[in-house]
Amino acid sequence: LAGKVIKDLSLSLFSSRFLGSDMHAGFLFVRPTRQSLQGLPLPSQPYLFGLLLHRAEVVWAKTFPLRLMLRLGAEYRYPCPLYSVRFRKPLFGDIGHTVMRLLVLMKAMNKCNEHVLAMGACFNEEADSHLICVQRDDGQYQTQAISIHNQPRKGLMVQITPETMAELRRSLREMKDYAVNCGRVDRTDSQEELVCVQWVEAVISPIDGKSMESISSSKMFQKSEYKENGKIIHWTEQVFYLQRVEPPKGIAANIPEHNRLTERIARAFCLALCPYLKLLKEDGMAKLGLRVTFDPQQVGFVAGSNGRPLPPQYLNALDSTLIPVIHSRGRKRSDEPIVMELIFYILEYIT
């Protein structure tokens, strides 16, 4: 028997009328990630879900299937629906003479149009949101962001000169960091805004500079983001467990309660530092770490940035807010020690 191997983000297309419509072109196959499967009659692993494609979306499905998958997620459910809607309007139309045509024709970075740079990627389950491409009614494209919190955010577009594009290409080929100076053309203040492209080998602790690459971690998917004085403090929602590879028994026994406590700790950290966000950012402390220890003998925390503890004025503010939350967990002699680390970023608030 002849057959075809189907894998994640692969296609099955039909050239003729399908499911009662000439506009139904076939299926884009995806694997479930963050969607709920409760109540679904599922076969044995491995399995994929087929999403019905509109014929106008085929060029996207062939060239950039991940973009189409995420666009479906923005239209229906993050990160993409596991169901299909028949006779729906296409999410993308004719590519015409747009930047999409250039992207479709490109074969490799070294051979592509010198004014356009395309990057491919896989779906990252640990990311808290994803940039998506949306085609407006006038045929032009714009960038938006979708997240598991179902709270759309505006994307960021930066126009760069041909000279900057050439420098960026060279930095990518040489695997070097690169920063793009940007901002409104008509701005009058001297505040600098940067978009940084960085090569990162491992997750580094802001507290002591040690690698956290092999440390057990989990994702919370609970948004903690607070604004003050034109800045935002954002928790990455990643929790690193420093004391052992597997989650401690104290966590496994009551995961919901531990998650709620972790969320309260992250929220308390953000609120305590909100009045100081501008100072921290100006002093180069835009990446912050919070390490909390739960031990039958002692309970406490360490906070730092750039491999050093935070200055006393910030630690004093954290003491009054964090200590009551941390001690609310209580202590039992039978509890195993738990040491966890949370990472936060201070970002510019762009309206």
Secondary structure, DSSP 8 states (H G I E B T S, - for coil): -------TT-EEE-SS-BTTBTTEEEEEEE--SSS--TT----SSS--EEEEEEGGGHHHHHH-HHHHHHHHHHHTSSS--SS--TT---SS---TTSHHHHHHH---TTTS-TT---------TT-SEEEEEEE-TTS-EEEEEEETTS--EE-------HHHHHHHHHHHHTT--EEEEE--TT--S---EEEEE---SS-B-TTT--B-TTSEEEE-----EEEETTEEEEEEEEEEE-S-SS--HHHHTTHHHHHHHHHHHHHHHHHHHGGGHHHHHHTT--EEEEEEEE-SS-EEEEEEETTEE--HHHHHHHHHHHHHHHHTT---TT---EEEEEEEEEEE---
